[in-house]
Amino acid sequence: MAFFGVRLSDDLAVRFDAFASSRGGRSKLLRQMIETVLRSGGGAPPAAEAELRARGRSEKVTIRLRDEDLTALDAACRQAGLRRTEWVVGLVRRRLLGRPQLSRAEAQALLEIRRDLRRIGVNLNQAVHALHSRGGEGAASAKELMAFRQEVRAQLEGVRAALEGDLSYWSGEDR
């Protein structure tokens, strides 16, 4: 059976208790009030419920594990630098959604890489613009740009490999 808790000011609680005392007490009166509201169509419309879920409302799921499973889970959590809930949610989301589940540190590192790559892209565009404005002169500059391009590709390959490693971890492929 679900439990609803609510905080009230002391004055409001005293007034409600006085009102509820002749009607079977707090719990009985609250149940009756909730039933009355829901019977009269006061429930949340389905669209509002969907919106709540879309905004991140979550439900609690409880699992029971044997001691050896819990020990293995704790070891995996320590290795990944995640709390139990984060690790289990990552596993479930990876399985259900098929996309990487990054720790905070990994997500932050990827954001920094993205920022760096954007800066590199801006610099590269400026260098290409300067090269074109000179009429294509400067073979050394063209070679430098090609080397720079290769370096960016190598860094992008590193990001791709990191994401694939994350996917294989959550898929259990790294065992």
For each residue, the residues with C-beta under 8 A, 3 or more apart:
1:
2:
3:
4: 30
5:
6:
7:
8: 12 13 16
9: 12 13
10: 13 14
11: 14 15
12: 8 9 15 16
13: 8 9 10 16 17
14: 10 11 17 18
15: 11 12 18 19
16: 8 12 13 19 20 26
17: 13 14 20 21 26
18: 14 15 21
19: 15 16 22 23 29
20: 16 17 23 24 25 26 28 29 30
21: 17 18 25
22: 19
23: 19 20 28 29 32
24: 20 27 28 29
25: 20 21 28 29
26: 16 17 20 29 30
27: 24 30 31
28: 20 23 24 25 31 32
29: 19 20 23 24 25 26 32 33
30: 4 20 26 27 33 34
31: 27 28 34 35
32: 23 28 29 35 36
33: 29 30 36 37
34: 30 31 37 38
35: 31 32 38 39
36: 32 33 39 40
37: 33 34 40 42 43
38: 34 35 42 43
39: 35 36
40: 36 37
41:
42: 37 38
43: 37 38
44: 48 49 52
45: 48 49
46: 49 50
47: 50 51
48: 44 45 51 52
49: 44 45 46 52 53
50: 46 47 53 54
51: 47 48 54 55
52: 44 48 49 55 57
53: 49 50 57
54: 50 51
55: 51 52
56:
57: 52 53
58:
59:
60:
61:
62:
63: 88
64:
65: 69 70 73
66: 69 70
67: 70 71
68: 71 72
69: 65 66 72 73
70: 65 66 67 73 74
71: 67 68 74 75
72: 68 69 75 76
73: 65 69 70 76 77 84 87 88
74: 70 71 77 78 84
75: 71 72 78 79
76: 72 73 79 80 87
77: 73 74 80 82 83 84 86 87
78: 74 75 81
79: 75 76
80: 76 77 87 103 169
81: 78 103 105
82: 77 86 87 90 103
83: 77 86 87
84: 73 74 77 87 88
85: 88 89
86: 77 82 83 89 90 103
87: 73 76 77 80 82 83 84 90 91
88: 63 73 84 85 91 92
89: 85 86 92 93 101
90: 82 86 87 93 94 101 170
91: 87 88 94 95 101 170
92: 88 89 95 96
93: 89 90 96 97 99 101
94: 90 91 97 98 99 100 101 167 170 171
95: 91 92 98 170
96: 92 93
97: 93 94
98: 94 95
99: 93 94
100: 94 163 166 167 170
101: 89 90 91 93 94 166 170
102: 106 107 110 166
103: 80 81 82 86 106 107
104: 107 108
105: 81 108 109
106: 102 103 109 110 162 166
107: 102 103 104 110 111
108: 104 105 111 112
109: 105 106 112 113
110: 102 106 107 113 114 159 162
111: 107 108 114 115
112: 108 109 115 116
113: 109 110 116 117 155 159
114: 110 111 117 118
115: 111 112 118 119
116: 112 113 119 120
117: 113 114 120 121 152 155 156
118: 114 115 121 122
119: 115 116 122 123
120: 116 117 123 124 148 152
121: 117 118 124 125 152
122: 118 119 125 126
123: 119 120 126 127
124: 120 121 127 128 145 148 149 152
125: 121 122 128 129
126: 122 123 129 130
127: 123 124 130 131 141 144 145 148
128: 124 125 131 132 145
129: 125 126 132 133
130: 126 127 133 134 141
131: 127 128 134 136 138 141 142 145
132: 128 129 135 136
133: 129 130
134: 130 131 137 138
135: 132
136: 131 132 142
137: 134
138: 131 134 141 142
139: 142 143
140: 143 144
141: 127 130 131 138 144 145
142: 131 136 138 139 145 146
143: 139 140 146 147
144: 127 140 141 147 148
145: 124 127 128 131 141 142 148 149
146: 142 143 149 150
147: 143 144 150 151
148: 120 124 127 144 145 151 152
149: 124 145 146 152 153
150: 146 147 153 154
151: 147 148 154 155
152: 117 120 121 124 148 149 155 156
153: 149 150 156 157
154: 150 151 157 158
155: 113 117 151 152 158 159
156: 117 152 153 159 160
157: 153 154 160 161
158: 154 155 161 162
159: 110 113 155 156 162 163
160: 156 157 163 164
161: 157 158 164 165
162: 106 110 158 159 165 166
163: 100 159 160 166 167
164: 160 161 167 168
165: 161 162 168 169 174
166: 100 101 102 106 162 163 169 170
167: 94 100 163 164 170 171 173
168: 164 165 171 173 174
169: 80 165 166 172 173 174
170: 90 91 94 95 100 101 166 167
171: 94 167 168
172: 169 175
173: 167 168 169
174: 165 168 169
175: 172
